Amino acid sequence: MIRINEHYLKLRASYLFSDIAKRVEAFQQANPEREVIKLGIGDVTRALPQACIEAFHKAVDEMAYDSTFRGYGPEQGYSFLREKIAQYDFKARGADIAPDEIFVSDGAKCDTANIQELFAVDIKVAIPDPVYPVYLDTNVMAGRCGESRDSRFENIVYLEGNRNNGFVPGFPLEAVDLIYLCFPNNPTGSTISKDQLGHWVDYARANRALILYDAAYEAFIRDDEIPHSIYEIDGAKEVAIEFRSFSKTAGFTGTRCAFTVVPKACMAFDSKGIAHALHPMWNRRQTTKFNGVSYPVQRSGEAIYSDQGRDQVKFLVNYYMNNAKLIRNAMSDLGFECVGGENSPYIWVDGQRDSWEFFDLLLNKAGVVCTPGVGFGKCGQGFIRISAFNSLDNVQNAIARIQSALA
Ligand code: PLP
């Protein structure tokens, strides 16, 4: 008899975005004349930078001739891209990461989901709340959790974010082995200082733990004091794996290119306490289960690092950050406390009421769609997430509507 992985049965069906879609559809049916502005889902809206498009076209043309055609590439990514990443994303920031410590992939979602395969099932995992749901769900699927009660899975240690800690969680009260951190944060837009991140690195070193650091939104950092990479912290290479993505940086959500850094010095332990390097393990995993990102996409990714590409990406990020500033200022002026929007494309608004109630209010009175904070975890209750990923026109319209709805 074929049997299922019963851990899947523990997963709460992901109702969040389908609930949102249902409510939006009901609103549109009842109000066909009203146009809805979506500031909910974190997907970009602007075209790829011109430099990326040109490199993409050129690489597609290469595929048209036997002499320049490429078949399977290296599973870890082409060196032309890995070298640029090492140089511009790490060495330029004083982080000593070598090209062969970088694994190019088709998304930070898959990598943050797949990495947990390298670790024992009975480790203690610490996961923030609120959180990007992939970290939690993939550990549930792997069998690291018991049942869920009151939005809390047994065996998971929740790192609670709240108003008091500015959504930068403190250390867990019990010892943990694997820690997920994401800064700039989705959904809260909070950032972590070098000192705070340094304390997490110290914690991991002292407890023989490992940090999985998701820096998918680092390109949105404006403040020079905020670290872009965990490897800007001394000693992090032994205890941290970092995830990056071109999705939000350069509009690659539909193009798919990202990368994961597994330093050669990064270790985890077997049941006898003997240290093992994670780099060869992740290499083994990728070469067994993954066949690389397509050549034209990697060439397009490489173009992000050209002079033109860097200017164009800066322009793109600035465009969304201008939206973020307008949204944050408008919500603050209306009397709501906000986190984020200054070094991240998300604004986390304290709605001073139930998350869904605020969602409904904005939808019904302003025709604006946001994301209810409670959808990201229990600690998100009372908040909404507003995304800056839309056109300036739509953002200005949404703000005007919210202002007249809530005035
Ligand atoms: N990590 C975080 C925190 C995200 O918010 C997202 C996408 O929304 C991802 C990773 C996924 O990135 P990618 O498009 O590279 O899979």
Boltz pocket constraint, residues with backbone or C-beta under 6 A from the ligand:
constraints:
  - pocket:
      binder: B
      contacts: [[A, 42], [A, 106], [A, 107], [A, 108], [A, 109], [A, 110], [A, 112], [A, 132], [A, 182], [A, 184], [A, 186], [A, 214], [A, 216], [A, 244], [A, 245], [A, 246], [A, 247], [A, 252], [A, 253], [A, 257], [A, 258]]
      max_distance: 6.0
